[in-house]
């Protein structure tokens, strides 16, 4: 049977995704990735370089899969939030990898930042409202925060909303919250009847 480099790369990426999602970059071990992928460590280094580049390749694949599964579309932002919530609920490793990236890289540039920024610009453009004063960047940022935080912090969700508050209950609540996000960045005016 001939050696299939494409299949080996795919197995390595799948194993690396699971390893990085569980342990982050610092805690991930190339020997565990190799064993899970049924590949040798040399193949990992030959195909991807060092562990940091392998993590970058995993994130690049993650972002491509996410963009394909949840494209910005022309629908309203609340519908996008629900689709994104569904994706992250079905693929918890995606959110975990993004959280590890934030923990390990902080405010430093991230792998593929320019391409990812362009991808987010597509989402910003899709989030624009008809109001000329709208700031779709802020609305999108808060939408991503509502979706991500809701899934990333199950302990806070349980303590604040209660153990019986399910993810099925949370999904429409996120859409309602996104629906009422300010559509412009003008300061809200105080109610004239209140003091």
VEXDREN-2710 file (C-alpha; in Angstrom, 1 decimal):
% VEXDREN-2710
k/r/px/py/pz
1/UNK/0.0/0.0/0.0
2/UNK/1.4/3.4/-1.0
3/UNK/2.0/6.1/1.5
4/UNK/-0.7/8.8/1.4
5/UNK/0.7/12.1/2.5
6/UNK/-2.7/13.8/2.3
7/UNK/-4.3/11.3/4.6
8/UNK/-1.4/11.6/7.0
9/UNK/-1.7/15.4/7.1
10/UNK/-5.4/15.1/7.8
11/UNK/-4.9/12.6/10.6
12/UNK/-2.2/14.9/12.1
13/UNK/-4.5/17.9/11.9
14/UNK/-7.4/16.0/13.6
15/UNK/-5.1/14.7/16.3
16/UNK/-3.6/18.1/16.8
17/UNK/-7.0/19.8/17.0
18/UNK/-8.0/17.4/19.9
19/UNK/-4.6/17.8/21.7
20/UNK/-4.5/21.6/21.4
21/UNK/-8.2/21.9/22.5
22/UNK/-7.4/19.9/25.6
23/UNK/-4.0/21.2/26.5
24/UNK/-3.3/24.5/24.6
25/UNK/0.0/25.0/22.8
26/UNK/2.2/24.9/25.9
27/UNK/0.6/21.7/27.3
28/UNK/0.2/19.9/24.0
29/UNK/2.7/17.1/23.3
30/UNK/3.9/16.2/19.8
31/UNK/4.4/12.6/20.8
32/UNK/0.7/12.3/21.8
33/UNK/-0.3/13.9/18.5
34/UNK/1.9/11.5/16.6
35/UNK/0.5/8.5/18.4
36/UNK/-3.1/9.6/17.9
37/UNK/-2.5/10.3/14.2
38/UNK/-0.6/7.1/13.7
39/UNK/2.2/9.1/12.3
40/UNK/5.8/9.6/13.4
41/UNK/7.0/12.9/14.9
42/UNK/9.3/13.5/12.0
43/UNK/6.2/13.7/9.7
44/UNK/4.7/16.3/11.9
45/UNK/7.9/18.4/11.7
46/UNK/8.3/17.8/8.0
47/UNK/4.7/18.8/7.1
48/UNK/4.1/21.6/9.6
49/UNK/7.4/22.7/11.2
50/UNK/7.3/23.3/14.9
51/UNK/4.4/23.0/17.4
52/UNK/3.5/26.7/16.9
53/UNK/3.1/26.3/13.2
54/UNK/1.1/23.2/13.7
55/UNK/-1.2/25.2/16.0
56/UNK/-1.4/27.9/13.3
57/UNK/-2.4/25.2/10.8
58/UNK/-5.1/23.9/13.1
59/UNK/-6.5/27.5/13.6
60/UNK/-6.4/28.1/9.9
61/UNK/-8.5/25.0/9.3
62/UNK/-10.8/25.9/12.2
63/UNK/-11.5/29.3/10.8
64/UNK/-12.0/27.9/7.3
65/UNK/-14.5/25.3/8.6
66/UNK/-16.3/27.9/10.7
67/UNK/-16.5/30.4/7.8
68/UNK/-17.9/27.7/5.5
69/UNK/-20.4/26.4/8.1
70/UNK/-21.5/29.8/9.3
71/UNK/-21.0/32.4/6.6
72/UNK/-21.9/36.0/7.3
73/UNK/-24.9/35.9/5.0
74/UNK/-27.4/38.7/4.6
75/UNK/-29.7/37.7/7.4
76/UNK/-30.1/39.7/10.6
77/UNK/-27.4/39.6/13.2
78/UNK/-29.7/37.7/15.7
79/UNK/-30.1/34.8/13.2
80/UNK/-26.3/34.8/12.6
81/UNK/-25.8/34.6/16.4
82/UNK/-28.1/31.6/16.6
83/UNK/-26.3/29.8/13.8
84/UNK/-22.9/30.6/15.4
85/UNK/-24.2/29.3/18.8
86/UNK/-25.4/26.1/17.2
87/UNK/-22.0/25.6/15.5
88/UNK/-20.0/26.2/18.7
89/UNK/-22.4/24.0/20.6
90/UNK/-21.8/21.2/18.1
91/UNK/-18.0/21.8/17.9
92/UNK/-16.8/22.8/21.4
93/UNK/-13.2/22.4/20.3
94/UNK/-13.5/25.4/18.1
95/UNK/-14.2/27.8/20.9
96/UNK/-11.7/26.1/23.2
97/UNK/-8.9/26.6/20.5
98/UNK/-9.8/30.3/20.2
99/UNK/-9.7/30.6/24.0
100/UNK/-6.3/28.9/24.2
101/UNK/-5.1/31.3/21.4
102/UNK/-6.1/34.2/23.6
103/UNK/-4.6/32.8/26.7
104/UNK/-1.3/31.9/25.1
105/UNK/-0.8/34.9/22.7
106/UNK/-2.7/37.6/24.6
107/UNK/-2.6/40.8/22.5
108/UNK/0.2/39.6/20.2
109/UNK/-0.6/39.1/16.5
110/UNK/-2.2/35.7/15.9
111/UNK/-1.6/33.2/13.1
112/UNK/-3.2/34.4/9.9
113/UNK/-4.4/37.6/11.4
114/UNK/-4.6/39.6/8.2
115/UNK/-6.8/36.9/6.5
116/UNK/-8.9/36.5/9.6
117/UNK/-9.4/40.3/9.8
118/UNK/-10.6/40.3/6.2
119/UNK/-13.0/37.4/7.1
120/UNK/-14.4/39.5/10.0
121/UNK/-14.8/42.5/7.7
122/UNK/-17.2/40.3/5.7
123/UNK/-19.2/39.7/8.9
124/UNK/-19.0/43.5/9.7
125/UNK/-20.4/44.3/6.3
126/UNK/-23.2/41.8/6.7
127/UNK/-24.0/43.3/10.1
128/UNK/-24.6/46.8/8.8
129/UNK/-28.0/48.2/9.4
130/UNK/-29.8/50.7/7.3
131/UNK/-29.1/53.4/9.9
132/UNK/-26.3/55.5/8.6
133/UNK/-24.9/56.0/12.1
134/UNK/-24.7/52.3/12.9
135/UNK/-21.4/50.9/14.1
136/UNK/-21.6/47.3/12.9
137/UNK/-18.1/46.5/14.4
138/UNK/-19.3/47.0/17.9
139/UNK/-22.5/45.1/17.3
140/UNK/-20.6/42.2/15.8
141/UNK/-18.0/42.2/18.6
142/UNK/-20.7/42.1/21.3
143/UNK/-22.6/39.4/19.3
144/UNK/-19.5/37.2/19.3
145/UNK/-19.0/37.9/23.0
146/UNK/-22.6/36.9/23.8
147/UNK/-22.3/33.6/21.9
148/UNK/-18.8/32.7/23.0
149/UNK/-19.1/33.7/26.7
150/UNK/-22.4/31.9/27.0
151/UNK/-20.8/28.6/25.9
152/UNK/-17.3/29.1/27.3
153/UNK/-18.3/29.7/30.9
154/UNK/-20.7/26.9/31.9
155/UNK/-20.0/27.4/35.6
156/UNK/-21.1/31.0/35.5
157/UNK/-24.1/30.1/33.4
158/UNK/-25.1/27.5/36.0
159/UNK/-24.5/29.8/39.0
160/UNK/-26.3/32.9/37.5
161/UNK/-29.1/31.3/35.4
162/UNK/-29.5/28.2/37.4
163/UNK/-28.7/24.5/36.8
164/UNK/-32.1/24.0/35.0
165/UNK/-31.4/26.8/32.5
166/UNK/-30.5/24.7/29.4
167/UNK/-28.6/25.7/26.3
168/UNK/-31.9/25.3/24.4
169/UNK/-33.2/28.1/26.7
170/UNK/-30.1/30.2/26.1
171/UNK/-30.1/30.2/22.4
172/UNK/-33.2/32.4/21.8
173/UNK/-32.2/34.6/24.7
174/UNK/-28.9/35.4/22.9
175/UNK/-30.8/36.3/19.8
176/UNK/-33.1/38.6/21.8
177/UNK/-30.1/40.3/23.4
178/UNK/-28.4/40.8/20.0
179/UNK/-31.7/42.2/18.6
180/UNK/-31.6/45.0/21.3
181/UNK/-27.9/45.9/21.0
182/UNK/-27.6/49.6/20.1
183/UNK/-27.5/50.1/16.4
184/UNK/-25.4/53.3/16.7
185/UNK/-22.7/54.6/18.9
186/UNK/-24.5/57.8/19.9
187/UNK/-24.9/58.2/23.6
188/UNK/-28.4/57.3/24.7
189/UNK/-30.5/60.3/25.8
190/UNK/-31.9/60.3/29.3
191/UNK/-35.6/59.9/29.6
192/UNK/-37.0/63.5/30.0
193/UNK/-39.5/62.3/32.6
194/UNK/-36.8/60.8/34.9
195/UNK/-34.4/62.6/37.2
END
